[in-house]
């Protein structure tokens, strides 16, 4: 729903964050399994290690992203509750 503001947006945000976490977890697992089959200190092994580290770094941002999303929902609810809705004058 375009322009969805308020508590109705929360389930969509939660599902998006859960899917993001699952995709990153499976990606890290796949990279770890592929990296185990490679020769140590080869270019391929180094590349998979870099990918695993990148997924770990991106995973660190999921928590703050969730906090920002929930805060934006709360702010949207407050705007709607106190007459700050768009289109009013």
PDB file of N, CA, C and O in Angstrom, chain B, residues numbered from 101:
ATOM      1  N   UNK B 101       0.846  -1.168   0.000  1.00  0.00           N
ATOM      2  CA  UNK B 101       0.000   0.000   0.000  1.00  0.00           C
ATOM      3  C   UNK B 101       0.894   1.234   0.000  1.00  0.00           C
ATOM      4  O   UNK B 101       1.725   1.395   0.894  1.00  0.00           O
ATOM      5  N   UNK B 102       0.733   2.102  -0.986  1.00  0.00           N
ATOM      6  CA  UNK B 102       1.563   3.279  -1.123  1.00  0.00           C
ATOM      7  C   UNK B 102       1.239   4.283  -0.029  1.00  0.00           C
ATOM      8  O   UNK B 102       0.073   4.549   0.261  1.00  0.00           O
ATOM      9  N   UNK B 103       2.293   4.843   0.580  1.00  0.00           N
ATOM     10  CA  UNK B 103       2.103   5.863   1.590  1.00  0.00           C
ATOM     11  C   UNK B 103       1.568   5.336   2.906  1.00  0.00           C
ATOM     12  O   UNK B 103       0.978   6.091   3.679  1.00  0.00           O
ATOM     13  N   UNK B 104       1.759   4.074   3.172  1.00  0.00           N
ATOM     14  CA  UNK B 104       1.231   3.478   4.394  1.00  0.00           C
ATOM     15  C   UNK B 104       1.997   4.025   5.593  1.00  0.00           C
ATOM     16  O   UNK B 104       3.223   3.939   5.661  1.00  0.00           O
ATOM     17  N   UNK B 105       1.258   4.579   6.520  1.00  0.00           N
ATOM     18  CA  UNK B 105       1.852   5.162   7.712  1.00  0.00           C
ATOM     19  C   UNK B 105       1.131   4.581   8.909  1.00  0.00           C
ATOM     20  O   UNK B 105      -0.077   4.345   8.872  1.00  0.00           O
ATOM     21  N   UNK B 106       1.875   4.357   9.958  1.00  0.00           N
ATOM     22  CA  UNK B 106       1.252   3.927  11.194  1.00  0.00           C
ATOM     23  C   UNK B 106       1.492   2.469  11.498  1.00  0.00           C
ATOM     24  O   UNK B 106       2.365   1.816  10.927  1.00  0.00           O
ATOM     25  N   UNK B 107       0.690   1.987  12.413  1.00  0.00           N
ATOM     26  CA  UNK B 107       0.864   0.646  12.951  1.00  0.00           C
ATOM     27  C   UNK B 107       0.622  -0.423  11.888  1.00  0.00           C
ATOM     28  O   UNK B 107       1.126  -1.539  12.016  1.00  0.00           O
ATOM     29  N   UNK B 108      -0.137  -0.104  10.846  1.00  0.00           N
ATOM     30  CA  UNK B 108      -0.394  -1.063   9.777  1.00  0.00           C
ATOM     31  C   UNK B 108       0.842  -1.414   8.980  1.00  0.00           C
ATOM     32  O   UNK B 108       0.880  -2.456   8.326  1.00  0.00           O
ATOM     33  N   UNK B 109       1.866  -0.556   9.022  1.00  0.00           N
ATOM     34  CA  UNK B 109       3.110  -0.816   8.300  1.00  0.00           C
ATOM     35  C   UNK B 109       4.031  -1.757   9.069  1.00  0.00           C
ATOM     36  O   UNK B 109       4.970  -2.306   8.494  1.00  0.00           O
ATOM     37  N   UNK B 110       3.778  -1.946  10.342  1.00  0.00           N
ATOM     38  CA  UNK B 110       4.677  -2.737  11.183  1.00  0.00           C
ATOM     39  C   UNK B 110       4.833  -4.186  10.733  1.00  0.00           C
ATOM     40  O   UNK B 110       5.966  -4.664  10.679  1.00  0.00           O
ATOM     41  N   UNK B 111       3.762  -4.915  10.407  1.00  0.00           N
ATOM     42  CA  UNK B 111       3.961  -6.302   9.957  1.00  0.00           C
ATOM     43  C   UNK B 111       4.812  -6.398   8.689  1.00  0.00           C
ATOM     44  O   UNK B 111       5.619  -7.318   8.553  1.00  0.00           O
ATOM     45  N   UNK B 112       4.639  -5.467   7.774  1.00  0.00           N
ATOM     46  CA  UNK B 112       5.442  -5.469   6.559  1.00  0.00           C
ATOM     47  C   UNK B 112       6.911  -5.246   6.876  1.00  0.00           C
ATOM     48  O   UNK B 112       7.780  -5.895   6.294  1.00  0.00           O
ATOM     49  N   UNK B 113       7.190  -4.336   7.791  1.00  0.00           N
ATOM     50  CA  UNK B 113       8.565  -4.052   8.181  1.00  0.00           C
ATOM     51  C   UNK B 113       9.186  -5.271   8.859  1.00  0.00           C
ATOM     52  O   UNK B 113      10.330  -5.626   8.576  1.00  0.00           O
ATOM     53  N   UNK B 114       8.438  -5.906   9.748  1.00  0.00           N
ATOM     54  CA  UNK B 114       8.955  -7.084  10.461  1.00  0.00           C
ATOM     55  C   UNK B 114       9.257  -8.219   9.478  1.00  0.00           C
ATOM     56  O   UNK B 114      10.299  -8.867   9.578  1.00  0.00           O
ATOM     57  N   UNK B 115       8.358  -8.457   8.540  1.00  0.00           N
ATOM     58  CA  UNK B 115       8.576  -9.512   7.545  1.00  0.00           C
ATOM     59  C   UNK B 115       9.806  -9.195   6.695  1.00  0.00           C
ATOM     60  O   UNK B 115      10.600 -10.090   6.407  1.00  0.00           O
ATOM     61  N   UNK B 116       9.974  -7.947   6.293  1.00  0.00           N
ATOM     62  CA  UNK B 116      11.132  -7.568   5.491  1.00  0.00           C
ATOM     63  C   UNK B 116      12.436  -7.775   6.249  1.00  0.00           C
ATOM     64  O   UNK B 116      13.421  -8.236   5.671  1.00  0.00           O
ATOM     65  N   UNK B 117      12.454  -7.440   7.531  1.00  0.00           N
ATOM     66  CA  UNK B 117      13.664  -7.618   8.336  1.00  0.00           C
ATOM     67  C   UNK B 117      13.950  -9.104   8.543  1.00  0.00           C
ATOM     68  O   UNK B 117      15.106  -9.519   8.466  1.00  0.00           O
ATOM     69  N   UNK B 118      12.929  -9.908   8.801  1.00  0.00           N
ATOM     70  CA  UNK B 118      13.120 -11.352   8.980  1.00  0.00           C
ATOM     71  C   UNK B 118      13.647 -11.990   7.694  1.00  0.00           C
ATOM     72  O   UNK B 118      14.550 -12.825   7.745  1.00  0.00           O
ATOM     73  N   UNK B 119      13.098 -11.611   6.554  1.00  0.00           N
ATOM     74  CA  UNK B 119      13.570 -12.151   5.281  1.00  0.00           C
ATOM     75  C   UNK B 119      15.016 -11.742   5.037  1.00  0.00           C
ATOM     76  O   UNK B 119      15.815 -12.546   4.555  1.00  0.00           O
ATOM     77  N   UNK B 120      15.357 -10.508   5.362  1.00  0.00           N
ATOM     78  CA  UNK B 120      16.737 -10.042   5.207  1.00  0.00           C
ATOM     79  C   UNK B 120      17.685 -10.871   6.062  1.00  0.00           C
ATOM     80  O   UNK B 120      18.747 -11.279   5.592  1.00  0.00           O
ATOM     81  N   UNK B 121      17.314 -11.122   7.302  1.00  0.00           N
ATOM     82  CA  UNK B 121      18.153 -11.916   8.202  1.00  0.00           C
ATOM     83  C   UNK B 121      18.312 -13.339   7.673  1.00  0.00           C
ATOM     84  O   UNK B 121      19.412 -13.892   7.697  1.00  0.00           O
ATOM     85  N   UNK B 122      17.217 -13.933   7.194  1.00  0.00           N
ATOM     86  CA  UNK B 122      17.293 -15.301   6.669  1.00  0.00           C
ATOM     87  C   UNK B 122      18.192 -15.382   5.427  1.00  0.00           C
ATOM     88  O   UNK B 122      19.013 -16.292   5.310  1.00  0.00           O
ATOM     89  N   UNK B 123      18.035 -14.441   4.516  1.00  0.00           N
ATOM     90  CA  UNK B 123      18.853 -14.446   3.301  1.00  0.00           C
ATOM     91  C   UNK B 123      20.327 -14.277   3.650  1.00  0.00           C
ATOM     92  O   UNK B 123      21.185 -14.955   3.084  1.00  0.00           O
ATOM     93  N   UNK B 124      20.619 -13.376   4.578  1.00  0.00           N
ATOM     94  CA  UNK B 124      22.021 -13.176   4.963  1.00  0.00           C
ATOM     95  C   UNK B 124      22.577 -14.393   5.681  1.00  0.00           C
ATOM     96  O   UNK B 124      23.743 -14.737   5.487  1.00  0.00           O
ATOM     97  N   UNK B 125      21.772 -15.055   6.509  1.00  0.00           N
ATOM     98  CA  UNK B 125      22.233 -16.248   7.223  1.00  0.00           C
ATOM     99  C   UNK B 125      22.519 -17.391   6.258  1.00  0.00           C
ATOM    100  O   UNK B 125      23.553 -18.052   6.355  1.00  0.00           O
ATOM    101  N   UNK B 126      21.585 -17.623   5.314  1.00  0.00           N
ATOM    102  CA  UNK B 126      21.812 -18.693   4.347  1.00  0.00           C
ATOM    103  C   UNK B 126      22.985 -18.359   3.435  1.00  0.00           C
ATOM    104  O   UNK B 126      23.746 -19.251   3.060  1.00  0.00           O
ATOM    105  N   UNK B 127      23.141 -17.101   3.076  1.00  0.00           N
ATOM    106  CA  UNK B 127      24.281 -16.695   2.249  1.00  0.00           C
ATOM    107  C   UNK B 127      25.606 -16.952   2.954  1.00  0.00           C
ATOM    108  O   UNK B 127      26.554 -17.441   2.340  1.00  0.00           O
ATOM    109  N   UNK B 128      25.673 -16.625   4.236  1.00  0.00           N
ATOM    110  CA  UNK B 128      26.893 -16.869   5.001  1.00  0.00           C
ATOM    111  C   UNK B 128      27.168 -18.364   5.135  1.00  0.00           C
ATOM    112  O   UNK B 128      28.316 -18.798   5.043  1.00  0.00           O
ATOM    113  N   UNK B 129      26.113 -19.153   5.353  1.00  0.00           N
ATOM    114  CA  UNK B 129      26.268 -20.603   5.465  1.00  0.00           C
ATOM    115  C   UNK B 129      26.778 -21.202   4.157  1.00  0.00           C
ATOM    116  O   UNK B 129      27.672 -22.048   4.164  1.00  0.00           O
ATOM    117  N   UNK B 130      26.212 -20.763   3.043  1.00  0.00           N
ATOM    118  CA  UNK B 130      26.651 -21.263   1.736  1.00  0.00           C
ATOM    119  C   UNK B 130      28.099 -20.868   1.463  1.00  0.00           C
ATOM    120  O   UNK B 130      28.891 -21.685   0.994  1.00  0.00           O
ATOM    121  N   UNK B 131      28.443 -19.616   1.755  1.00  0.00           N
ATOM    122  CA  UNK B 131      29.827 -19.178   1.548  1.00  0.00           C
ATOM    123  C   UNK B 131      30.797 -19.955   2.434  1.00  0.00           C
ATOM    124  O   UNK B 131      31.898 -20.299   2.004  1.00  0.00           O
ATOM    125  N   UNK B 132      30.386 -20.232   3.673  1.00  0.00           N
ATOM    126  CA  UNK B 132      31.257 -21.002   4.571  1.00  0.00           C
ATOM    127  C   UNK B 132      31.458 -22.423   4.051  1.00  0.00           C
ATOM    128  O   UNK B 132      32.571 -22.945   4.100  1.00  0.00           O
ATOM    129  N   UNK B 133      30.397 -23.053   3.555  1.00  0.00           N
ATOM    130  CA  UNK B 133      30.523 -24.411   3.016  1.00  0.00           C
ATOM    131  C   UNK B 133      31.379 -24.430   1.751  1.00  0.00           C
ATOM    132  O   UNK B 133      32.174 -25.348   1.551  1.00  0.00           O
ATOM    133  N   UNK B 134      31.220 -23.430   0.909  1.00  0.00           N
ATOM    134  CA  UNK B 134      32.044 -23.356  -0.306  1.00  0.00           C
ATOM    135  C   UNK B 134      33.496 -23.095   0.063  1.00  0.00           C
ATOM    136  O   UNK B 134      34.405 -23.685  -0.522  1.00  0.00           O
ATOM    137  N   UNK B 135      33.718 -22.212   1.034  1.00  0.00           N
ATOM    138  CA  UNK B 135      35.084 -21.888   1.448  1.00  0.00           C
ATOM    139  C   UNK B 135      35.814 -23.076   2.052  1.00  0.00           C
ATOM    140  O   UNK B 135      37.036 -23.167   1.940  1.00  0.00           O
ATOM    141  N   UNK B 136      35.088 -23.993   2.691  1.00  0.00           N
ATOM    142  CA  UNK B 136      35.719 -25.166   3.291  1.00  0.00           C
ATOM    143  C   UNK B 136      36.292 -26.120   2.245  1.00  0.00           C
ATOM    144  O   UNK B 136      37.204 -26.894   2.535  1.00  0.00           O
ATOM    145  N   UNK B 137      35.754 -26.060   1.029  1.00  0.00           N
ATOM    146  CA  UNK B 137      36.214 -26.984  -0.013  1.00  0.00           C
ATOM    147  C   UNK B 137      37.385 -26.416  -0.827  1.00  0.00           C
ATOM    148  O   UNK B 137      37.898 -27.093  -1.718  1.00  0.00           O
ATOM    149  N   UNK B 138      37.810 -25.192  -0.534  1.00  0.00           N
ATOM    150  CA  UNK B 138      38.862 -24.551  -1.326  1.00  0.00           C
ATOM    151  C   UNK B 138      40.213 -24.668  -0.645  1.00  0.00           C
ATOM    152  O   UNK B 138      40.317 -24.898   0.560  1.00  0.00           O
ATOM    153  N   UNK B 139      41.232 -24.502  -1.453  1.00  0.00           N
ATOM    154  CA  UNK B 139      42.597 -24.513  -0.947  1.00  0.00           C
ATOM    155  C   UNK B 139      42.815 -23.285  -0.075  1.00  0.00           C
ATOM    156  O   UNK B 139      42.425 -22.175  -0.437  1.00  0.00           O
ATOM    157  N   UNK B 140      43.439 -23.496   1.074  1.00  0.00           N
ATOM    158  CA  UNK B 140      43.690 -22.387   1.995  1.00  0.00           C
ATOM    159  C   UNK B 140      44.593 -21.346   1.344  1.00  0.00           C
ATOM    160  O   UNK B 140      45.509 -21.685   0.594  1.00  0.00           O
ATOM    161  N   UNK B 141      44.330 -20.103   1.634  1.00  0.00           N
ATOM    162  CA  UNK B 141      45.092 -18.950   1.142  1.00  0.00           C
ATOM    163  C   UNK B 141      45.092 -18.816  -0.374  1.00  0.00           C
ATOM    164  O   UNK B 141      45.987 -18.181  -0.932  1.00  0.00           O
ATOM    165  N   UNK B 142      44.119 -19.392  -1.044  1.00  0.00           N
ATOM    166  CA  UNK B 142      43.991 -19.174  -2.480  1.00  0.00           C
ATOM    167  C   UNK B 142      43.116 -17.941  -2.697  1.00  0.00           C
ATOM    168  O   UNK B 142      42.476 -17.447  -1.769  1.00  0.00           O
ATOM    169  N   UNK B 143      43.100 -17.460  -3.924  1.00  0.00           N
ATOM    170  CA  UNK B 143      42.284 -16.280  -4.228  1.00  0.00           C
ATOM    171  C   UNK B 143      40.808 -16.564  -3.995  1.00  0.00           C
ATOM    172  O   UNK B 143      40.070 -15.697  -3.528  1.00  0.00           O
ATOM    173  N   UNK B 144      40.377 -17.784  -4.321  1.00  0.00           N
ATOM    174  CA  UNK B 144      38.970 -18.145  -4.134  1.00  0.00           C
ATOM    175  C   UNK B 144      38.602 -18.193  -2.654  1.00  0.00           C
ATOM    176  O   UNK B 144      37.538 -17.717  -2.258  1.00  0.00           O
ATOM    177  N   UNK B 145      39.488 -18.771  -1.837  1.00  0.00           N
ATOM    178  CA  UNK B 145      39.230 -18.850  -0.396  1.00  0.00           C
ATOM    179  C   UNK B 145      39.205 -17.459   0.217  1.00  0.00           C
ATOM    180  O   UNK B 145      38.378 -17.169   1.082  1.00  0.00           O
ATOM    181  N   UNK B 146      40.111 -16.601  -0.230  1.00  0.00           N
ATOM    182  CA  UNK B 146      40.129 -15.231   0.281  1.00  0.00           C
ATOM    183  C   UNK B 146      38.853 -14.483  -0.103  1.00  0.00           C
ATOM    184  O   UNK B 146      38.332 -13.691   0.682  1.00  0.00           O
ATOM    185  N   UNK B 147      38.356 -14.738  -1.312  1.00  0.00           N
ATOM    186  CA  UNK B 147      37.135 -14.080  -1.770  1.00  0.00           C
ATOM    187  C   UNK B 147      35.926 -14.531  -0.949  1.00  0.00           C
ATOM    188  O   UNK B 147      35.085 -13.710  -0.584  1.00  0.00           O
ATOM    189  N   UNK B 148      35.836 -15.827  -0.656  1.00  0.00           N
ATOM    190  CA  UNK B 148      34.710 -16.295   0.162  1.00  0.00           C
ATOM    191  C   UNK B 148      34.813 -15.759   1.588  1.00  0.00           C
ATOM    192  O   UNK B 148      33.798 -15.440   2.206  1.00  0.00           O
ATOM    193  N   UNK B 149      36.028 -15.659   2.110  1.00  0.00           N
ATOM    194  CA  UNK B 149      36.203 -15.070   3.449  1.00  0.00           C
ATOM    195  C   UNK B 149      35.772 -13.607   3.463  1.00  0.00           C
ATOM    196  O   UNK B 149      35.161 -13.139   4.423  1.00  0.00           O
ATOM    197  N   UNK B 150      36.096 -12.895   2.395  1.00  0.00           N
ATOM    198  CA  UNK B 150      35.679 -11.500   2.284  1.00  0.00           C
ATOM    199  C   UNK B 150      34.162 -11.397   2.212  1.00  0.00           C
ATOM    200  O   UNK B 150      33.573 -10.494   2.806  1.00  0.00           O
ATOM    201  N   UNK B 151      33.524 -12.313   1.488  1.00  0.00           N
ATOM    202  CA  UNK B 151      32.067 -12.327   1.412  1.00  0.00           C
ATOM    203  C   UNK B 151      31.420 -12.598   2.752  1.00  0.00           C
ATOM    204  O   UNK B 151      30.414 -11.979   3.099  1.00  0.00           O
ATOM    205  N   UNK B 152      31.994 -13.525   3.509  1.00  0.00           N
ATOM    206  CA  UNK B 152      31.466 -13.838   4.840  1.00  0.00           C
ATOM    207  C   UNK B 152      31.602 -12.629   5.760  1.00  0.00           C
ATOM    208  O   UNK B 152      30.683 -12.312   6.515  1.00  0.00           O
ATOM    209  N   UNK B 153      32.752 -11.954   5.695  1.00  0.00           N
ATOM    210  CA  UNK B 153      32.959 -10.758   6.516  1.00  0.00           C
ATOM    211  C   UNK B 153      31.986  -9.644   6.112  1.00  0.00           C
ATOM    212  O   UNK B 153      31.480  -8.923   6.972  1.00  0.00           O
ATOM    213  N   UNK B 154      31.726  -9.503   4.817  1.00  0.00           N
ATOM    214  CA  UNK B 154      30.791  -8.475   4.348  1.00  0.00           C
ATOM    215  C   UNK B 154      29.378  -8.763   4.843  1.00  0.00           C
ATOM    216  O   UNK B 154      28.661  -7.844   5.241  1.00  0.00           O
ATOM    217  N   UNK B 155      28.974 -10.023   4.820  1.00  0.00           N
ATOM    218  CA  UNK B 155      27.649 -10.379   5.337  1.00  0.00           C
ATOM    219  C   UNK B 155      27.557 -10.125   6.841  1.00  0.00           C
ATOM    220  O   UNK B 155      26.516  -9.701   7.343  1.00  0.00           O
ATOM    221  N   UNK B 156      28.652 -10.388   7.552  1.00  0.00           N
ATOM    222  CA  UNK B 156      28.656 -10.131   8.994  1.00  0.00           C
ATOM    223  C   UNK B 156      28.546  -8.632   9.264  1.00  0.00           C
ATOM    224  O   UNK B 156      27.823  -8.212  10.168  1.00  0.00           O
ATOM    225  N   UNK B 157      29.262  -7.827   8.481  1.00  0.00           N
ATOM    226  CA  UNK B 157      29.178  -6.375   8.650  1.00  0.00           C
ATOM    227  C   UNK B 157      27.782  -5.859   8.319  1.00  0.00           C
ATOM    228  O   UNK B 157      27.264  -4.985   9.014  1.00  0.00           O
ATOM    229  N   UNK B 158      27.179  -6.385   7.277  1.00  0.00           N
ATOM    230  CA  UNK B 158      25.819  -5.977   6.920  1.00  0.00           C
ATOM    231  C   UNK B 158      24.825  -6.428   7.986  1.00  0.00           C
ATOM    232  O   UNK B 158      23.844  -5.735   8.256  1.00  0.00           O
ATOM    233  N   UNK B 159      25.075  -7.576   8.584  1.00  0.00           N
ATOM    234  CA  UNK B 159      24.203  -8.069   9.647  1.00  0.00           C
ATOM    235  C   UNK B 159      24.214  -7.178  10.871  1.00  0.00           C
ATOM    236  O   UNK B 159      23.234  -7.114  11.613  1.00  0.00           O
ATOM    237  N   UNK B 160      25.334  -6.486  11.081  1.00  0.00           N
ATOM    238  CA  UNK B 160      25.404  -5.559  12.213  1.00  0.00           C
ATOM    239  C   UNK B 160      24.458  -4.376  12.041  1.00  0.00           C
ATOM    240  O   UNK B 160      24.105  -3.716  13.018  1.00  0.00           O
ATOM    241  N   UNK B 161      24.048  -4.107  10.812  1.00  0.00           N
ATOM    242  CA  UNK B 161      23.172  -2.968  10.547  1.00  0.00           C
ATOM    243  C   UNK B 161      21.689  -3.310  10.650  1.00  0.00           C
ATOM    244  O   UNK B 161      20.847  -2.414  10.594  1.00  0.00           O
ATOM    245  N   UNK B 162      21.361  -4.583  10.799  1.00  0.00           N
ATOM    246  CA  UNK B 162      19.952  -4.987  10.845  1.00  0.00           C
ATOM    247  C   UNK B 162      19.270  -4.449  12.106  1.00  0.00           C
ATOM    248  O   UNK B 162      18.127  -3.997  12.042  1.00  0.00           O
ATOM    249  N   UNK B 163      19.944  -4.491  13.226  1.00  0.00           N
ATOM    250  CA  UNK B 163      19.371  -3.982  14.476  1.00  0.00           C
ATOM    251  C   UNK B 163      19.029  -2.503  14.400  1.00  0.00           C
ATOM    252  O   UNK B 163      17.885  -2.124  14.649  1.00  0.00           O
ATOM    253  N   UNK B 164      20.007  -1.652  14.057  1.00  0.00           N
ATOM    254  CA  UNK B 164      19.680  -0.225  13.921  1.00  0.00           C
ATOM    255  C   UNK B 164      18.620   0.049  12.854  1.00  0.00           C
ATOM    256  O   UNK B 164      17.810   0.964  13.006  1.00  0.00           O
ATOM    257  N   UNK B 165      18.620  -0.736  11.779  1.00  0.00           N
ATOM    258  CA  UNK B 165      17.604  -0.559  10.745  1.00  0.00           C
ATOM    259  C   UNK B 165      16.215  -0.852  11.299  1.00  0.00           C
ATOM    260  O   UNK B 165      15.258  -0.144  10.984  1.00  0.00           O
ATOM    261  N   UNK B 166      16.102  -1.873  12.109  1.00  0.00           N
ATOM    262  CA  UNK B 166      14.826  -2.186  12.748  1.00  0.00           C
ATOM    263  C   UNK B 166      14.380  -1.095  13.704  1.00  0.00           C
ATOM    264  O   UNK B 166      13.198  -0.757  13.762  1.00  0.00           O
ATOM    265  N   UNK B 167      15.319  -0.548  14.447  1.00  0.00           N
ATOM    266  CA  UNK B 167      14.990   0.529  15.379  1.00  0.00           C
ATOM    267  C   UNK B 167      14.485   1.757  14.627  1.00  0.00           C
ATOM    268  O   UNK B 167      13.505   2.382  15.033  1.00  0.00           O
ATOM    269  N   UNK B 168      15.159   2.099  13.529  1.00  0.00           N
ATOM    270  CA  UNK B 168      14.732   3.250  12.726  1.00  0.00           C
ATOM    271  C   UNK B 168      13.351   2.998  12.124  1.00  0.00           C
ATOM    272  O   UNK B 168      12.520   3.905  12.081  1.00  0.00           O
ATOM    273  N   UNK B 169      13.104   1.785  11.665  1.00  0.00           N
ATOM    274  CA  UNK B 169      11.803   1.467  11.069  1.00  0.00           C
ATOM    275  C   UNK B 169      10.687   1.572  12.102  1.00  0.00           C
ATOM    276  O   UNK B 169       9.636   2.148  11.820  1.00  0.00           O
ATOM    277  N   UNK B 170      10.901   1.030  13.283  1.00  0.00           N
ATOM    278  CA  UNK B 170       9.877   1.096  14.333  1.00  0.00           C
ATOM    279  C   UNK B 170       9.684   2.549  14.783  1.00  0.00           C
ATOM    280  O   UNK B 170       8.559   2.975  15.043  1.00  0.00           O
ATOM    281  N   UNK B 171      10.777   3.303  14.875  1.00  0.00           N
ATOM    282  CA  UNK B 171      10.660   4.715  15.259  1.00  0.00           C
ATOM    283  C   UNK B 171       9.859   5.500  14.225  1.00  0.00           C
ATOM    284  O   UNK B 171       9.072   6.378  14.581  1.00  0.00           O
ATOM    285  N   UNK B 172      10.057   5.186  12.947  1.00  0.00           N
ATOM    286  CA  UNK B 172       9.296   5.895  11.918  1.00  0.00           C
ATOM    287  C   UNK B 172       7.810   5.541  11.995  1.00  0.00           C
ATOM    288  O   UNK B 172       6.959   6.391  11.733  1.00  0.00           O
ATOM    289  N   UNK B 173       7.494   4.304  12.348  1.00  0.00           N
ATOM    290  CA  UNK B 173       6.083   3.925  12.529  1.00  0.00           C
ATOM    291  C   UNK B 173       5.488   4.688  13.709  1.00  0.00           C
ATOM    292  O   UNK B 173       4.369   5.195  13.626  1.00  0.00           O
ATOM    293  N   UNK B 174       6.231   4.768  14.793  1.00  0.00           N
ATOM    294  CA  UNK B 174       5.741   5.495  15.975  1.00  0.00           C
ATOM    295  C   UNK B 174       5.526   6.968  15.648  1.00  0.00           C
ATOM    296  O   UNK B 174       4.518   7.551  16.046  1.00  0.00           O
ATOM    297  N   UNK B 175       6.472   7.575  14.924  1.00  0.00           N
ATOM    298  CA  UNK B 175       6.327   8.977  14.534  1.00  0.00           C
ATOM    299  C   UNK B 175       5.115   9.145  13.621  1.00  0.00           C
ATOM    300  O   UNK B 175       4.378  10.123  13.750  1.00  0.00           O
ATOM    301  N   UNK B 176       4.902   8.209  12.707  1.00  0.00           N
ATOM    302  CA  UNK B 176       3.732   8.276  11.837  1.00  0.00           C
ATOM    303  C   UNK B 176       2.428   8.187  12.610  1.00  0.00           C
ATOM    304  O   UNK B 176       1.472   8.899  12.303  1.00  0.00           O
ATOM    305  N   UNK B 177       2.384   7.316  13.612  1.00  0.00           N
ATOM    306  CA  UNK B 177       1.188   7.193  14.445  1.00  0.00           C
ATOM    307  C   UNK B 177       0.945   8.483  15.218  1.00  0.00           C
ATOM    308  O   UNK B 177      -0.194   8.934  15.342  1.00  0.00           O
ATOM    309  N   UNK B 178       2.021   9.077  15.737  1.00  0.00           N
ATOM    310  CA  UNK B 178       1.869  10.326  16.477  1.00  0.00           C
ATOM    311  C   UNK B 178       1.375  11.453  15.574  1.00  0.00           C
ATOM    312  O   UNK B 178       0.525  12.243  15.985  1.00  0.00           O
ATOM    313  N   UNK B 179       1.899  11.536  14.345  1.00  0.00           N
ATOM    314  CA  UNK B 179       1.438  12.562  13.409  1.00  0.00           C
ATOM    315  C   UNK B 179      -0.047  12.384  13.094  1.00  0.00           C
ATOM    316  O   UNK B 179      -0.803  13.354  13.060  1.00  0.00           O
ATOM    317  N   UNK B 180      -0.451  11.147  12.867  1.00  0.00           N
ATOM    318  CA  UNK B 180      -1.865  10.903  12.572  1.00  0.00           C
ATOM    319  C   UNK B 180      -2.753  11.188  13.780  1.00  0.00           C
ATOM    320  O   UNK B 180      -3.863  11.698  13.630  1.00  0.00           O
ATOM    321  N   UNK B 181      -2.269  10.862  14.969  1.00  0.00           N
ATOM    322  CA  UNK B 181      -3.068  11.040  16.172  1.00  0.00           C
ATOM    323  C   UNK B 181      -3.257  12.514  16.528  1.00  0.00           C
ATOM    324  O   UNK B 181      -4.290  12.892  17.079  1.00  0.00           O
ATOM    325  N   UNK B 182      -2.281  13.329  16.221  1.00  0.00           N
ATOM    326  CA  UNK B 182      -2.348  14.740  16.612  1.00  0.00           C
ATOM    327  C   UNK B 182      -2.628  15.674  15.422  1.00  0.00           C
ATOM    328  O   UNK B 182      -2.311  16.862  15.474  1.00  0.00           O
ATOM    329  N   UNK B 183      -3.218  15.133  14.362  1.00  0.00           N
ATOM    330  CA  UNK B 183      -3.676  15.968  13.269  1.00  0.00           C
ATOM    331  C   UNK B 183      -2.600  16.411  12.307  1.00  0.00           C
ATOM    332  O   UNK B 183      -2.776  17.413  11.614  1.00  0.00           O
ATOM    333  N   UNK B 184      -1.497  15.702  12.243  1.00  0.00           N
ATOM    334  CA  UNK B 184      -0.428  16.080  11.328  1.00  0.00           C
ATOM    335  C   UNK B 184      -0.498  15.326  10.024  1.00  0.00           C
ATOM    336  O   UNK B 184       0.501  15.244   9.310  1.00  0.00           O
ATOM    337  N   UNK B 185      -1.655  14.769   9.689  1.00  0.00           N
ATOM    338  CA  UNK B 185      -1.807  14.006   8.461  1.00  0.00           C
ATOM    339  C   UNK B 185      -1.640  14.873   7.234  1.00  0.00           C
ATOM    340  O   UNK B 185      -1.900  16.076   7.278  1.00  0.00           O
ATOM    341  N   UNK B 186      -1.213  14.278   6.152  1.00  0.00           N
ATOM    342  CA  UNK B 186      -0.991  15.027   4.914  1.00  0.00           C
ATOM    343  C   UNK B 186      -2.338  15.432   4.304  1.00  0.00           C
ATOM    344  O   UNK B 186      -3.327  14.708   4.418  1.00  0.00           O
ATOM    345  N   UNK B 187      -2.356  16.575   3.668  1.00  0.00           N
ATOM    346  CA  UNK B 187      -3.544  17.010   2.982  1.00  0.00           C
ATOM    347  C   UNK B 187      -4.453  17.916   3.813  1.00  0.00           C
ATOM    348  O   UNK B 187      -5.444  18.428   3.292  1.00  0.00           O
ATOM    349  N   UNK B 188      -4.145  18.118   5.060  1.00  0.00           N
ATOM    350  CA  UNK B 188      -4.945  19.012   5.899  1.00  0.00           C
ATOM    351  C   UNK B 188      -4.288  20.378   5.958  1.00  0.00           C
ATOM    352  O   UNK B 188      -3.070  20.514   5.838  1.00  0.00           O
ATOM    353  N   UNK B 189      -5.138  21.393   6.147  1.00  0.00           N
ATOM    354  CA  UNK B 189      -4.588  22.741   6.315  1.00  0.00           C
ATOM    355  C   UNK B 189      -5.303  23.421   7.441  1.00  0.00           C
ATOM    356  O   UNK B 189      -5.001  24.571   7.759  1.00  0.00           O
TER     357      UNK B 189
END
